[in-house]
């Protein structure tokens, strides 16, 4: 994958459409990857993201310990991997190999990028005050990568129980909305 | 529009894919509608939603005062209205008429449903602790409406500056992920 740096001020354009993401975490000798759809943008710059990550998940412990993660954005070609990562627990074995995903070293965090994803956002946890009540984490994107060859990513958008809407055509309207 | 009640336990299936929404608010004699993309699901039942709504907006004051809103989900046919509601302020005049949107009385909240939207979620604000730092509101959906004739809604997903991804085809995979 031809990964190049993405300006932090443009990160919201990747997440605002609401794609399913694959969140990687690592702490000590353990690492994991999980599927997640409950995320939102909270600030343009520095790009700030909020997400809900279940306290029952193996990733929860790794995230709390390391306070770092990578948000990777898969597309249609990774649909099977998305389901594998959503249905298994990292407690039961390495999900990267089970899902056919290749972890790649990140620049600023310990959690890995995923080679097969067209975009990856290295994040640091900045606020855990929503964790006790909602399992809600706030993170800041400190470095972002994107494959510029992918102009219209066929991202996946979960409608429940294995039904995914695949990103369709793009329309452009005159607008001052950033 | 043939609006019928939607089970609260299925509300997440409407928002999890990440569509642009039109949020309506009302307080006293004033009402407003604004475009918003920064939202996430936080709990299945009762359906709990978080969103960021700018403190500079006219809607912010109405929401803080009434502690109620309706999250309406537009589709491709409402693209122009989405842009109108995102680019104007309710301080400068009634946006419903400017955008060609018809407000309809809701059942449990003072804010109106939007006739042209295929789904509408009546909400009460339950947590404002994230407002000071992030303009982040947590709301509970108390009643939900959907047009069941719309099987594959062509929702809009904002990529920035008037670029919208329109919902494409649906794929189904075997999955235990709710």
Contacts between the chains, C-beta under 8 A, distances in Angstrom:
chain1	res1	chain2	res2	distance
A	10	B	160	7.6
A	12	B	160	6.9
A	13	B	159	5.2
A	13	B	160	4.2
A	16	B	18	7.7
A	16	B	37	5.0
A	16	B	38	7.1
A	16	B	157	7.6
A	16	B	158	5.3
A	16	B	159	7.0
A	16	B	160	7.0
A	17	B	18	5.7
A	17	B	37	7.9
A	17	B	157	3.6
A	17	B	158	6.4
A	17	B	159	5.8
A	17	B	165	5.3
A	18	B	16	7.7
A	18	B	17	5.7
A	18	B	18	1.1
A	18	B	19	6.9
A	18	B	37	7.9
A	18	B	157	5.8
A	19	B	18	6.9
A	35	B	177	7.0
A	37	B	16	5.0
A	37	B	17	7.9
A	37	B	18	7.9
A	37	B	41	7.6
A	38	B	16	7.0
A	38	B	40	4.9
A	38	B	41	4.8
A	38	B	42	6.7
A	39	B	40	5.6
A	40	B	38	4.9
A	40	B	39	5.6
A	40	B	40	3.9
A	40	B	50	6.6
A	40	B	51	7.0
A	40	B	52	6.8
A	41	B	37	7.6
A	41	B	38	4.8
A	41	B	52	7.3
A	42	B	38	6.7
A	42	B	52	5.5
A	42	B	134	5.1
A	42	B	136	6.4
A	43	B	134	7.2
A	48	B	134	7.6
A	50	B	40	6.6
A	50	B	50	6.9
A	50	B	134	7.8
A	50	B	136	7.2
A	51	B	40	7.0
A	52	B	40	6.8
A	52	B	41	7.3
A	52	B	42	5.5
A	76	B	171	7.6
A	79	B	171	6.4
A	79	B	173	6.1
A	80	B	173	6.9
A	83	B	173	4.8
A	83	B	174	7.2
A	83	B	175	4.8
A	83	B	177	7.2
A	86	B	175	6.5
A	86	B	177	4.3
A	87	B	175	6.0
A	87	B	176	5.1
A	87	B	177	6.1
A	127	B	133	7.9
A	129	B	129	7.7
A	130	B	130	7.0
A	133	B	127	7.9
A	134	B	42	5.1
A	134	B	43	7.2
A	134	B	48	7.6
A	134	B	50	7.8
A	134	B	138	7.5
A	136	B	42	6.5
A	136	B	50	7.3
A	138	B	134	7.5
A	152	B	165	7.8
A	154	B	168	7.5
A	155	B	165	7.8
A	157	B	16	7.6
A	157	B	17	3.7
A	157	B	18	5.8
A	157	B	157	7.5
A	157	B	167	7.3
A	158	B	16	5.3
A	158	B	17	6.4
A	158	B	177	7.4
A	159	B	13	5.2
A	159	B	16	7.0
A	159	B	17	5.8
A	159	B	170	7.0
A	160	B	10	7.5
A	160	B	12	6.9
A	160	B	13	4.3
A	160	B	16	7.1
A	160	B	177	7.9
A	160	B	178	6.3
A	161	B	175	6.3
A	161	B	177	7.0
A	161	B	178	6.6
A	162	B	172	5.6
A	162	B	173	4.5
A	162	B	174	5.9
A	162	B	175	3.2
A	162	B	177	6.8
A	163	B	170	5.8
A	163	B	171	7.7
A	163	B	172	5.3
A	164	B	170	6.8
A	164	B	171	5.3
A	164	B	172	7.6
A	164	B	173	7.1
A	165	B	17	5.3
A	165	B	152	7.8
A	165	B	155	7.8
A	165	B	167	5.0
A	165	B	168	6.6
A	165	B	169	7.6
A	165	B	170	5.5
A	166	B	168	4.8
A	166	B	169	5.5
A	166	B	170	7.2
A	166	B	171	5.9
A	167	B	157	7.3
A	167	B	165	5.0
A	167	B	167	7.7
A	167	B	168	5.6
A	168	B	154	7.6
A	168	B	165	6.6
A	168	B	166	4.8
A	168	B	167	5.6
A	168	B	168	2.6
A	168	B	169	7.1
A	169	B	165	7.6
A	169	B	166	5.5
A	169	B	168	7.1
A	170	B	159	7.0
A	170	B	163	5.9
A	170	B	164	6.8
A	170	B	165	5.5
A	170	B	166	7.2
A	171	B	76	7.6
A	171	B	79	6.4
A	171	B	163	7.7
A	171	B	164	5.3
A	171	B	166	5.9
A	172	B	162	5.6
A	172	B	163	5.3
A	172	B	164	7.6
A	173	B	79	6.1
A	173	B	80	6.9
A	173	B	83	4.8
A	173	B	162	4.5
A	173	B	164	7.1
A	174	B	83	7.2
A	174	B	162	5.9
A	175	B	83	4.7
A	175	B	86	6.5
A	175	B	87	6.0
A	175	B	161	6.3
A	175	B	162	3.2
A	176	B	87	5.1
A	177	B	35	7.0
A	177	B	83	7.1
A	177	B	86	4.3
A	177	B	87	6.1
A	177	B	158	7.4
A	177	B	160	7.9
A	177	B	161	7.0
A	177	B	162	6.8
A	178	B	160	6.4
A	178	B	161	6.7
